[in-house]
Structure formats: structure tokens, C-alpha cells
């Protein structure tokens, strides 16, 4: 009894570990949002854009810089050295002299045609654009994850169908061998039954190979380490999911125009082009700047002391500068024309993305609608073919049907089941993607 309980505990523990390791679709989506390398790089671009915005704002304020210069001179063959400093001539016989100067300067662009403020506006657009591009990249990855996940679930169900057919084929082979022993079935018919078993076993292995391949693709998309165990949750979807109402394509499109990041990206790029055109036009405006400075110096050859020199040599200055562009070799004109071209190009990009979005949504809607109709037909076909297959199988056992009829019925049932599964998962996937495009969450 103790050994039995221990064995049961181990089995339950293993099942629990497997359940914990199984990845649901939501877990895959959450993991990609946090760990995907491309998404993380996009978030770094957001931080970089935020820093550039801070720099653009700082350009409105004055700049301040300090300078210190110390030098030592050596003239071994001169008997006297005359240095002119701050308008004063100083003579010395020292061959080694030391000189120091100190300065503090400030500059402030008072008016540059408003370019600085427009640069802030342009950088705000770029900061928002970086955020939207992160969202766009994430949604693209989520869509790929959902497609692979549904493909895995579809193939798993297809494998189960093949396993059921393989089990039935094995039973038919055993029955055929019994009939062959009593002389009720030809050896060629038994060979066909053996071929059917081999084919069904091949179908099972092939389905498992496809499942493993799709899991590998999903694991690669999640960028999981090769040593990390990975499996998906294999809960089957009810057939009723394929009969759920399909969202209206016009409503989905209208909502997608306000929620999809690719549209928002194109709109922001158009806004950025408008701002850049405004900045280019302001290149014709004059600019006004203020500058001020304070300087001081000392010289070792002077008869005055260090403190007295700093007192006498202290000087300050204030200046006002005005720059008016008159002839700039067509630089401003070219900048304006190029900005106009970029503005038109951005508007065309926005129109192109709107058209592409509409085409994508319409394609999803057509696939969902047609797959739903195929599912209804395939469901009826499966029931009909299953009944027919059972009937022919019973007749085959009784010797009333030959092997050709049996194999044909089996192929018809298999095709109907595959059609049903394919239309079922195609309907579910495209319906979910339609809801995803109108701003909803992916939920399989």
C-alpha cells in the first residue's frame, strides 16, 4: 500500500509539474511583452527620445562655460622678455615665466525665428512616435504568437483524429487476419489492411512532427533558451466557438483607425513632417543672441603681486548679436522644398496604411465568414461520413463489403474530419484577430 501511494504521489507530482510548465496563450503574450528583445530595444528608443526632448527644452536657456589656462614660458637665450597683457607691457629678465588667465562666458539665443520651440514640438512628436512604435512591434509579435498557438492546437486535434483512425485500422487488420485464416479474405486484402495501418501510423508521426515544428517556431518567437523546457496548454476548443458571431468588418475598420498603432504611427509621422516644414520656413527669419563674459589674468614677471594683478586685470563684456539671412546659396529654399516633399510623402504613407489596414481587415472577415460556412457543412459531413464508415466497417466484418469500400469510407471520413478541424480553427483565429484589430485582447 505504501508503495502504491508513493507511486500515485509521484505521478500526481509529475502531472502537476507538466501543468505548471504548459504555456497558455496569455502567458506567451505576457512573456513576449516583457522579455522580447525587439520590444526591449523599442523601450530603449523611448528612453532615448525622452532624453532628446529634455535636451530640446534646455536649448531655450542660456549656456554658461568657464575656462582656465596656465602656461609656462622658457627663453634661455634672451636677456629680456617683454609681454603685453591687457594693454600693459611688462619686461623681465627671468628666463622662465608663468602666465594664467581665467574666464567665464555666457550665451543666450533670445530669438531664432522660433526654431527652438518648434524643435521641442518636433521632439515631443518623436517621443510619442517611439512609444507607438513599441506598441506596434508588440502587437505584431502577439499576432504571430496567436497564429502559431492556434496552429499547434489544430495540429494536436488532427493528431488525435489520426490516432483514432490508427486504432480502428489496427482492429480492422486483426479482423482481416482472422478472416484470412479461415479462408474468408484474400491475402492481397490483408496486405491492403496492413498498408492502411502503416499509413495511419505515418499520419500520426507526421502530425507529431508538425506539432514539434510549430512549438519550436513559437519558442523561437518567444526567444526562449534552447535548454528551457517548453510545451503549450492543449485544452480543446468547443465547436461552438466556431459558431460565434463574426464582428462587422466596417465597424472593426472604423475602430481600428483610432486604435491601431500602425495608423497612429503614420499620423505622427505626418505631424512630424508638418513641424519640419514649419522649422524650415523659419530659416528665413533673423536671429538675436546675447553674450556676456568675465575674464582675469596674472603674469609672474609683473612687479605687482598676484592679488593686485587679478584686481587690475579683471574685465567684463556684454554683447548683442543680430543675424539676418540675405543670401545663403539657396540653403533655406532647398530645406523648405524638401520639407514639402516629405510632408506629401508622409500623407501618402498614412493613406497607404489606411488602405492596407482595410484590406487586412476585409481579408480576415472573408476568411472567418467563409470558414464558418465551411465548418457548418463539414460538421454535417463528418456526422454523415462517420455513420457511413461505421456501417461499412460492420459490413466488412460480416463479409458484405470488400477492402476497397472500407478504405474509401475511411478516406472520406478522414477528409471530412480534417476539413472540419481546419475550418473550425480558421474561423476562431480570424474572429479573434478581428476583435484584436478593433482594440480587444487576444483570447483563444
C-alpha positions as semicolon CSV with decimal commas, in nm:
position;residue;x (nm);y (nm);z (nm)
1;X;0,000;0,000;0,000
2;X;0,284;0,239;0,084
3;X;0,449;0,169;-0,249
4;X;0,121;0,227;-0,431
5;X;0,064;0,559;-0,255
6;X;0,421;0,664;-0,329
7;X;0,378;0,579;-0,697
8;X;0,049;0,771;-0,714
9;X;0,212;1,071;-0,545
10;X;0,496;1,069;-0,797
11;X;0,254;1,053;-1,088
12;X;0,048;1,340;-0,949
13;X;0,363;1,544;-0,887
14;X;0,477;1,482;-1,244
15;X;0,136;1,584;-1,376
16;X;0,147;1,897;-1,162
17;X;0,492;1,990;-1,294
18;X;0,375;1,936;-1,651
19;X;0,073;2,157;-1,591
20;X;0,295;2,427;-1,448
21;X;0,530;2,410;-1,746
22;X;0,248;2,431;-2,001
23;X;0,228;2,774;-2,161
24;X;-0,115;2,923;-2,215
25;X;-0,165;3,180;-2,486
26;X;-0,192;3,457;-2,228
27;X;0,135;3,352;-2,068
28;X;0,305;3,360;-2,408
29;X;0,168;3,709;-2,476
30;X;0,271;3,841;-2,133
31;X;0,618;3,691;-2,162
32;X;0,674;3,846;-2,504
33;X;0,564;4,185;-2,375
34;X;0,830;4,174;-2,103
35;X;1,115;3,968;-2,246
36;X;1,117;4,003;-2,624
37;X;1,446;4,161;-2,730
38;X;1,299;4,376;-3,006
39;X;1,037;4,513;-2,768
40;X;1,307;4,590;-2,511
41;X;1,508;4,773;-2,777
42;X;1,198;4,976;-2,864
43;X;1,165;5,074;-2,499
44;X;1,528;5,190;-2,501
45;X;1,442;5,404;-2,803
46;X;1,162;5,557;-2,595
47;X;1,412;5,649;-2,321
48;X;1,648;5,797;-2,579
49;X;1,366;6,006;-2,729
50;X;1,274;6,132;-2,381
51;X;1,634;6,244;-2,324
52;X;1,639;6,424;-2,658
53;X;1,320;6,604;-2,559
54;X;1,488;6,725;-2,241
55;X;1,782;6,850;-2,445
56;X;1,548;7,034;-2,684
57;X;1,384;7,211;-2,390
58;X;1,722;7,302;-2,241
59;X;1,814;7,485;-2,564
60;X;1,579;7,767;-2,458
61;X;1,806;7,859;-2,167
62;X;2,144;8,039;-2,171
63;X;2,465;7,841;-2,179
64;X;2,745;7,909;-1,932
65;X;3,105;7,795;-1,956
66;X;3,425;7,854;-1,760
67;X;3,784;7,838;-1,879
68;X;4,120;7,828;-1,702
69;X;4,455;7,849;-1,877
70;X;4,801;7,816;-1,719
71;X;5,122;7,831;-1,921
72;X;5,494;7,837;-1,854
73;X;5,743;8,003;-2,089
74;X;6,120;7,942;-2,116
75;X;6,356;8,165;-2,319
76;X;6,716;8,061;-2,239
77;X;6,894;8,297;-2,483
78;X;6,700;8,622;-2,435
79;X;6,829;8,879;-2,190
80;X;6,489;9,046;-2,151
81;X;6,135;8,947;-2,236
82;X;5,853;9,193;-2,297
83;X;5,498;9,066;-2,256
84;X;5,193;9,274;-2,348
85;X;4,897;9,171;-2,139
86;X;4,564;9,352;-2,104
87;X;4,714;9,657;-2,270
88;X;5,017;9,672;-2,038
89;X;5,379;9,595;-2,134
90;X;5,590;9,412;-1,878
91;X;5,960;9,348;-1,909
92;X;6,152;9,077;-1,725
93;X;6,496;8,916;-1,725
94;X;6,364;8,588;-1,596
95;X;6,411;8,310;-1,846
96;X;6,118;8,116;-1,701
97;X;5,784;8,295;-1,682
98;X;5,437;8,179;-1,583
99;X;5,107;8,316;-1,713
100;X;4,747;8,241;-1,610
101;X;4,413;8,351;-1,747
102;X;4,058;8,281;-1,625
103;X;3,725;8,336;-1,797
104;X;3,352;8,291;-1,758
105;X;3,123;8,332;-2,060
106;X;2,750;8,304;-2,121
107;X;2,548;8,287;-2,443
108;X;2,175;8,305;-2,494
109;X;1,980;8,282;-2,816
110;X;1,699;8,525;-2,748
111;X;1,517;8,470;-3,078
112;X;1,591;8,234;-3,364
113;X;1,265;8,261;-3,550
114;X;1,101;8,022;-3,305
115;X;1,307;7,726;-3,425
116;X;1,399;7,616;-3,072
117;X;1,036;7,598;-2,964
118;X;0,942;7,416;-3,283
119;X;1,225;7,171;-3,216
120;X;1,063;7,094;-2,881
121;X;0,732;7,031;-3,055
122;X;0,904;6,807;-3,311
123;X;1,080;6,610;-3,038
124;X;0,754;6,563;-2,850
125;X;0,614;6,402;-3,164
126;X;0,923;6,180;-3,191
127;X;0,889;6,075;-2,826
128;X;0,527;5,974;-2,878
129;X;0,623;5,806;-3,205
130;X;0,882;5,590;-3,025
131;X;0,615;5,479;-2,777
132;X;0,366;5,394;-3,051
133;X;0,629;5,201;-3,247
134;X;0,692;4,989;-2,937
135;X;0,321;4,911;-2,923
136;X;0,314;4,834;-3,295
137;X;0,604;4,592;-3,268
138;X;0,445;4,422;-2,968
139;X;0,109;4,378;-3,140
140;X;0,280;4,229;-3,444
141;X;0,457;3,976;-3,223
142;X;0,135;3,898;-3,036
143;X;-0,044;3,833;-3,365
144;X;0,230;3,591;-3,475
145;X;0,215;3,415;-3,138
146;X;-0,163;3,371;-3,166
147;X;-0,135;3,228;-3,518
148;X;0,129;2,975;-3,415
149;X;-0,059;2,884;-3,098
150;X;-0,380;2,814;-3,288
151;X;-0,187;2,615;-3,547
152;X;-0,048;2,398;-3,267
153;X;-0,394;2,338;-3,120
154;X;-0,530;2,249;-3,464
155;X;-0,250;2,002;-3,532
156;X;-0,292;1,842;-3,190
157;X;-0,659;1,775;-3,264
158;X;-0,569;1,646;-3,609
159;X;-0,323;1,406;-3,447
160;X;-0,597;1,274;-3,219
161;X;-0,815;1,207;-3,522
162;X;-0,529;1,018;-3,682
163;X;-0,471;0,819;-3,364
164;X;-0,836;0,714;-3,358
165;X;-0,818;0,606;-3,720
166;X;-0,492;0,421;-3,649
167;X;-0,659;0,230;-3,366
168;X;-0,954;0,142;-3,591
169;X;-0,719;0,038;-3,871
170;X;-0,536;-0,193;-3,629
171;X;-0,864;-0,354;-3,526
172;X;-0,959;-0,399;-3,891
173;X;-0,623;-0,561;-3,963
174;X;-0,668;-0,804;-3,676
175;X;-1,019;-0,887;-3,800
176;X;-0,889;-0,929;-4,154
177;X;-0,615;-1,165;-4,038
178;X;-0,876;-1,379;-3,863
179;X;-1,084;-1,393;-4,179
180;X;-0,775;-1,479;-4,383
181;X;-0,701;-1,775;-4,156
182;X;-1,043;-1,920;-4,222
183;X;-1,015;-1,850;-4,593
184;X;-1,274;-1,572;-4,595
185;X;-1,032;-1,297;-4,711
186;X;-0,764;-1,287;-4,977
187;X;-0,401;-1,225;-4,887
188;X;-0,398;-0,914;-5,107
189;X;-0,678;-0,766;-4,896
190;X;-0,480;-0,834;-4,580
191;X;-0,184;-0,654;-4,738
192;X;-0,404;-0,353;-4,804
193;X;-0,516;-0,355;-4,441
194;X;-0,151;-0,366;-4,334
195;X;-0,080;-0,073;-4,567
196;X;-0,368;0,116;-4,410
197;X;-0,222;0,061;-4,062
198;X;0,119;0,181;-4,180
199;X;-0,037;0,490;-4,342
200;X;-0,235;0,582;-4,029
201;X;0,076;0,537;-3,814
202;X;0,268;0,758;-4,057
203;X;-0,005;1,023;-4,030
204;X;0,025;1,017;-3,650
205;X;0,404;1,055;-3,664
206;X;0,378;1,329;-3,927
207;X;0,126;1,522;-3,716
208;X;0,357;1,499;-3,414
209;X;0,646;1,623;-3,627
210;X;0,438;1,924;-3,732
211;X;0,342;1,992;-3,369
212;X;0,708;1,984;-3,264
213;X;0,798;2,216;-3,551
214;X;0,531;2,470;-3,462
215;X;0,634;2,457;-3,095
216;X;0,992;2,524;-3,198
217;X;0,881;2,826;-3,401
218;X;0,677;2,956;-3,108
219;X;0,967;2,900;-2,870
220;X;1,198;3,089;-3,106
221;X;0,947;3,373;-3,131
222;X;0,941;3,392;-2,752
223;X;1,324;3,381;-2,764
224;X;1,345;3,108;-2,501
225;X;1,675;2,935;-2,432
226;X;1,733;2,601;-2,605
227;X;1,772;2,429;-2,267
228;X;1,439;2,558;-2,136
229;X;1,151;2,309;-2,141
230;X;0,852;2,430;-2,339
231;X;0,503;2,299;-2,401
232;X;0,164;2,457;-2,460
233;X;-0,166;2,407;-2,287
234;X;-0,362;2,163;-2,500
235;X;-0,718;2,232;-2,392
236;X;-0,953;2,166;-2,684
237;X;-1,184;2,434;-2,816
238;X;-1,553;2,365;-2,826
239;X;-1,714;2,356;-3,168
240;X;-1,949;2,632;-3,053
241;X;-1,657;2,874;-3,065
242;X;-1,662;2,849;-3,444
243;X;-2,030;2,947;-3,449
244;X;-1,982;3,271;-3,253
245;X;-2,093;3,594;-3,428
246;X;-1,828;3,746;-3,652
247;X;-1,767;4,121;-3,599
248;X;-1,881;4,352;-3,876
249;X;-1,585;4,449;-4,095
250;X;-1,691;4,816;-4,127
251;X;-1,719;4,858;-3,751
252;X;-1,385;4,686;-3,699
253;X;-1,219;4,913;-3,956
254;X;-1,362;5,233;-3,810
255;X;-1,243;5,138;-3,463
256;X;-0,906;5,022;-3,591
257;X;-0,845;5,364;-3,746
258;X;-0,843;5,510;-3,394
259;X;-0,672;5,227;-3,205
260;X;-0,420;5,052;-3,429
261;X;-0,058;5,165;-3,370
262;X;0,040;5,147;-3,738
263;X;-0,220;5,414;-3,818
264;X;-0,113;5,625;-3,521
265;X;0,249;5,588;-3,635
266;X;0,166;5,719;-3,982
267;X;-0,034;6,006;-3,832
268;X;0,256;6,105;-3,606
269;X;0,497;6,087;-3,899
270;X;0,267;6,321;-4,089
271;X;0,260;6,557;-3,788
272;X;0,639;6,545;-3,769
273;X;0,664;6,635;-4,139
274;X;0,436;6,935;-4,084
275;X;0,653;7,057;-3,797
276;X;0,970;7,013;-4,000
277;X;0,819;7,223;-4,278
278;X;0,744;7,498;-4,026
279;X;1,102;7,479;-3,895
280;X;1,244;7,502;-4,249
281;X;1,039;7,816;-4,321
282;X;1,169;7,982;-4,006
283;X;1,518;7,965;-4,150
284;X;1,434;8,290;-4,331
285;X;1,382;8,473;-4,000
286;X;1,656;8,677;-3,830
287;X;1,807;8,561;-3,503
288;X;1,907;8,760;-3,193
289;X;2,159;8,648;-2,934
290;X;2,314;8,788;-2,618
291;X;2,659;8,711;-2,489
292;X;2,849;8,815;-2,178
293;X;3,185;8,732;-2,031
294;X;3,418;8,795;-1,737
295;X;3,795;8,749;-1,761
296;X;4,105;8,784;-1,547
297;X;4,476;8,704;-1,568
298;X;4,813;8,728;-1,398
299;X;5,179;8,720;-1,506
300;X;5,477;8,619;-1,297
301;X;5,705;8,888;-1,446
302;X;5,485;9,170;-1,322
303;X;5,606;9,385;-1,033
304;X;5,256;9,368;-0,884
305;X;5,153;9,084;-0,662
306;X;4,918;8,803;-0,760
307;X;4,614;8,956;-0,589
308;X;4,683;9,306;-0,724
309;X;4,710;9,171;-1,079
310;X;4,380;8,988;-1,053
311;X;4,219;9,309;-0,928
312;X;4,358;9,527;-1,207
313;X;4,315;9,274;-1,491
314;X;3,952;9,190;-1,413
315;X;3,737;9,273;-1,716
316;X;3,383;9,209;-1,835
317;X;3,188;9,236;-2,157
318;X;2,831;9,224;-2,281
319;X;2,729;9,192;-2,645
320;X;2,420;9,176;-2,862
321;X;2,424;8,995;-3,194
322;X;2,172;9,009;-3,478
323;X;2,194;8,775;-3,778
324;X;1,982;8,834;-4,086
325;X;1,994;8,575;-4,368
326;X;2,028;8,756;-4,700
327;X;2,191;8,513;-4,939
328;X;2,255;8,157;-4,820
329;X;2,324;7,980;-5,151
330;X;1,962;7,859;-5,162
331;X;2,003;7,658;-4,842
332;X;1,672;7,768;-4,684
333;X;1,483;7,734;-5,011
334;X;1,607;7,378;-5,054
335;X;1,518;7,293;-4,694
336;X;1,164;7,420;-4,744
337;X;1,112;7,230;-5,069
338;X;1,248;6,908;-4,922
339;X;1,020;6,950;-4,620
340;X;0,723;6,989;-4,856
341;X;0,818;6,667;-5,033
342;X;0,847;6,484;-4,701
343;X;0,509;6,624;-4,598
344;X;0,344;6,489;-4,913
345;X;0,520;6,156;-4,873
346;X;0,400;6,124;-4,511
347;X;0,042;6,198;-4,617
348;X;0,066;5,927;-4,884
349;X;0,209;5,682;-4,628
350;X;-0,088;5,747;-4,400
351;X;-0,332;5,687;-4,685
352;X;-0,145;5,370;-4,783
353;X;-0,158;5,230;-4,429
354;X;-0,527;5,307;-4,401
355;X;-0,589;5,123;-4,727
356;X;-0,368;4,832;-4,621
357;X;-0,546;4,810;-4,287
358;X;-0,884;4,800;-4,459
359;X;-0,762;4,524;-4,691
360;X;-0,625;4,321;-4,399
361;X;-0,949;4,350;-4,202
362;X;-1,162;4,262;-4,503
363;X;-0,944;3,958;-4,571
364;X;-0,979;3,843;-4,207
365;X;-1,355;3,891;-4,228
366;X;-1,383;3,698;-4,556
367;X;-1,174;3,412;-4,420
368;X;-1,375;3,398;-4,096
369;X;-1,708;3,411;-4,280
370;X;-1,623;3,152;-4,543
371;X;-1,454;2,923;-4,286
372;X;-1,763;2,941;-4,065
373;X;-1,984;2,834;-4,354
374;X;-1,741;2,554;-4,440
375;X;-1,743;2,443;-4,077
376;X;-2,122;2,409;-4,076
377;X;-2,106;2,198;-4,390
378;X;-1,806;1,999;-4,269
379;X;-1,975;1,924;-3,937
380;X;-2,271;1,770;-4,118
381;X;-2,032;1,584;-4,350
382;X;-1,839;1,435;-4,055
383;X;-2,157;1,300;-3,899
384;X;-2,265;1,152;-4,230
385;X;-1,925;1,003;-4,313
386;X;-1,882;0,867;-3,960
387;X;-2,216;0,685;-3,984
388;X;-2,125;0,556;-4,328
389;X;-1,783;0,438;-4,210
390;X;-1,928;0,256;-3,910
391;X;-2,185;0,087;-4,132
392;X;-1,928;-0,024;-4,392
393;X;-1,692;-0,137;-4,116
394;X;-1,964;-0,360;-3,972
395;X;-2,046;-0,489;-4,319
396;X;-1,677;-0,557;-4,379
397;X;-1,658;-0,759;-4,059
398;X;-1,959;-0,957;-4,178
399;X;-1,801;-1,010;-4,519
400;X;-2,057;-0,797;-4,703
401;X;-1,811;-0,522;-4,810
402;X;-1,471;-0,552;-4,966
403;X;-1,149;-0,377;-4,867
404;X;-1,184;-0,110;-5,137
405;X;-1,516;0,008;-4,996
406;X;-1,369;0,016;-4,646
407;X;-1,064;0,220;-4,742
408;X;-1,274;0,461;-4,944
409;X;-1,507;0,516;-4,650
410;X;-1,208;0,567;-4,425
411;X;-1,055;0,828;-4,659
412;X;-1,388;1,010;-4,687
413;X;-1,421;1,027;-4,308
414;X;-1,064;1,145;-4,263
415;X;-1,107;1,420;-4,522
416;X;-1,433;1,535;-4,361
417;X;-1,273;1,546;-4,016
418;X;-0,972;1,740;-4,144
419;X;-1,199;1,986;-4,325
420;X;-1,399;2,038;-4,007
421;X;-1,090;2,099;-3,792
422;X;-0,933;2,335;-4,043
423;X;-1,249;2,543;-4,089
424;X;-1,310;2,542;-3,713
425;X;-0,971;2,682;-3,617
426;X;-0,959;2,917;-3,915
427;X;-1,291;3,067;-3,804
428;X;-1,182;3,101;-3,441
429;X;-0,843;3,253;-3,527
430;X;-0,973;3,510;-3,776
431;X;-1,265;3,607;-3,550
432;X;-1,022;3,669;-3,263
433;X;-0,792;3,869;-3,490
434;X;-1,086;4,086;-3,596
435;X;-1,158;4,161;-3,230
436;X;-0,788;4,224;-3,178
437;X;-0,780;4,477;-3,462
438;X;-1,073;4,669;-3,318
439;X;-0,890;4,711;-2,988
440;X;-0,977;4,395;-2,796
441;X;-0,747;4,139;-2,637
442;X;-0,641;3,810;-2,792
443;X;-0,812;3,519;-2,621
444;X;-0,808;3,168;-2,759
